[in-house]
Amino acid sequence: MKNFHKYATLKTSGQLVMDLGSVTTHIAALVALLKSTNVNDNPLTQFFCWFLVGTIIFQVIIAIGLFTFRQLDLNEEINHTVAKRWNIAFFVAIFIISLCEAFIGIFEKFGLEHGPSVINGTTSSI
Protein backbone atom coordinates (compact mmCIF):
# COMPACT_ATOMS: atom_id res chain seq x y z
CA MET A 1 0.00 0.00 0.00
CA LYS A 2 2.94 2.37 0.48
CA ASN A 3 3.61 2.28 -3.26
CA PHE A 4 0.06 3.54 -3.90
CA HIS A 5 0.57 6.41 -1.46
CA LYS A 6 3.85 7.32 -3.14
CA TYR A 7 2.19 7.19 -6.58
CA ALA A 8 -0.73 9.37 -5.42
CA THR A 9 1.66 11.90 -3.87
CA LEU A 10 3.72 12.10 -7.07
CA LYS A 11 0.55 12.46 -9.18
CA THR A 12 -0.70 15.29 -7.01
CA SER A 13 2.73 16.94 -7.12
CA GLY A 14 2.61 16.71 -10.92
CA GLN A 15 -0.81 18.38 -10.94
CA LEU A 16 0.57 21.08 -8.65
CA VAL A 17 3.53 21.76 -10.94
CA MET A 18 1.21 21.89 -13.97
CA ASP A 19 -1.06 24.35 -12.15
CA LEU A 20 1.88 26.57 -11.16
CA GLY A 21 3.10 26.57 -14.76
CA SER A 22 -0.37 27.60 -15.88
CA VAL A 23 -0.43 30.42 -13.29
CA THR A 24 2.85 31.68 -14.71
CA THR A 25 1.40 31.65 -18.23
CA HIS A 26 -1.67 33.60 -17.15
CA ILE A 27 0.43 36.17 -15.30
CA ALA A 28 2.59 36.64 -18.40
CA ALA A 29 -0.54 37.07 -20.56
CA LEU A 30 -1.91 39.65 -18.09
CA VAL A 31 1.35 41.61 -18.05
CA ALA A 32 1.55 41.55 -21.87
CA LEU A 33 -2.05 42.76 -22.11
CA LEU A 34 -1.49 45.59 -19.64
CA LYS A 35 1.70 46.70 -21.43
CA SER A 36 0.22 46.61 -24.92
CA THR A 37 -3.20 48.23 -24.50
CA ASN A 38 -5.01 50.90 -22.55
CA VAL A 39 -7.44 48.93 -20.45
CA ASN A 40 -9.79 51.86 -19.85
CA ASP A 41 -10.61 52.35 -23.56
CA ASN A 42 -12.22 49.02 -24.36
CA PRO A 43 -14.74 47.03 -22.29
CA LEU A 44 -13.57 43.82 -23.98
CA THR A 45 -10.03 44.48 -22.75
CA GLN A 46 -11.35 45.18 -19.26
CA PHE A 47 -13.30 41.93 -19.31
CA PHE A 48 -10.22 40.04 -20.48
CA CYS A 49 -8.08 41.58 -17.71
CA TRP A 50 -10.62 40.63 -15.04
CA PHE A 51 -10.93 37.18 -16.59
CA LEU A 52 -7.16 36.70 -16.31
CA VAL A 53 -7.11 37.98 -12.72
CA GLY A 54 -9.98 35.61 -11.85
CA THR A 55 -8.24 32.61 -13.38
CA ILE A 56 -5.02 33.46 -11.54
CA ILE A 57 -6.87 33.63 -8.20
CA PHE A 58 -8.71 30.38 -8.99
CA GLN A 59 -5.42 28.66 -9.82
CA VAL A 60 -3.77 29.86 -6.62
CA ILE A 61 -6.69 28.37 -4.68
CA ILE A 62 -6.25 25.11 -6.61
CA ALA A 63 -2.50 25.12 -5.89
CA ILE A 64 -3.09 25.59 -2.16
CA GLY A 65 -5.67 22.81 -2.22
CA LEU A 66 -3.34 20.47 -4.10
CA PHE A 67 -0.51 21.20 -1.69
CA THR A 68 -2.81 20.46 1.25
CA PHE A 69 -4.23 17.36 -0.45
CA ARG A 70 -0.68 16.09 -1.00
CA GLN A 71 -0.26 15.84 2.76
CA LEU A 72 -3.19 13.42 3.12
CA ASP A 73 -2.01 9.97 4.22
CA LEU A 74 -3.60 7.43 1.89
CA ASN A 75 -2.29 4.50 3.89
CA GLU A 76 -5.23 5.01 6.25
CA GLU A 77 -8.50 3.61 4.89
CA ILE A 78 -10.57 6.47 6.35
CA ASN A 79 -8.87 8.96 4.01
CA HIS A 80 -9.77 7.09 0.80
CA THR A 81 -13.28 8.55 0.47
CA VAL A 82 -12.05 12.06 1.16
CA ALA A 83 -9.23 11.59 -1.33
CA LYS A 84 -11.60 10.34 -4.02
CA ARG A 85 -13.87 13.38 -3.63
CA TRP A 86 -10.98 15.86 -3.65
CA ASN A 87 -9.41 14.14 -6.64
CA ILE A 88 -12.64 14.58 -8.64
CA ALA A 89 -12.90 18.23 -7.54
CA PHE A 90 -9.32 18.96 -8.59
CA PHE A 91 -9.82 17.18 -11.90
CA VAL A 92 -12.87 19.32 -12.67
CA ALA A 93 -11.07 22.50 -11.56
CA ILE A 94 -8.05 21.76 -13.76
CA PHE A 95 -10.40 20.95 -16.67
CA ILE A 96 -12.10 24.34 -16.22
CA ILE A 97 -8.69 26.04 -16.18
CA SER A 98 -7.80 24.20 -19.41
CA LEU A 99 -10.96 25.60 -21.03
CA CYS A 100 -9.99 29.06 -19.80
CA GLU A 101 -6.55 28.60 -21.34
CA ALA A 102 -8.19 27.73 -24.67
CA PHE A 103 -10.23 30.95 -24.40
CA ILE A 104 -7.06 32.94 -23.61
CA GLY A 105 -5.28 31.24 -26.51
CA ILE A 106 -7.98 32.44 -28.90
CA PHE A 107 -7.33 36.04 -27.88
CA GLU A 108 -3.58 35.58 -28.10
CA LYS A 109 -3.95 34.07 -31.58
CA PHE A 110 -6.38 36.58 -33.08
CA GLY A 111 -5.75 39.55 -30.77
CA LEU A 112 -8.18 41.99 -29.25
CA GLU A 113 -8.40 44.05 -32.45
CA HIS A 114 -11.16 41.74 -33.72
CA GLY A 115 -13.45 42.68 -30.83
CA PRO A 116 -15.70 45.74 -30.58
CA SER A 117 -14.33 48.95 -29.13
CA VAL A 118 -16.21 51.74 -27.36
CA ILE A 119 -14.71 55.17 -28.09
CA ASN A 120 -16.52 58.42 -27.21
CA GLY A 121 -19.76 56.57 -26.50
CA THR A 122 -19.98 54.96 -29.94
CA THR A 123 -19.30 51.36 -30.82
CA SER A 124 -16.84 50.73 -33.61
CA SER A 125 -14.58 48.01 -34.87
CA ILE A 126 -10.91 48.62 -34.16
Secondary structure, 3 states (H helix, E strand, C coil): CHHHHHHHHHHHHHHHHHHHHHHHHHHHHHHHHHHHCCHHHCHHHHHHHHHHHHHHHHHHHHHHHHHHHHCCCCCCCCHHHHHHHHHHHHHHHHHHHHHHHHHHHHHHHHCHHHCEEEECCEEEEC
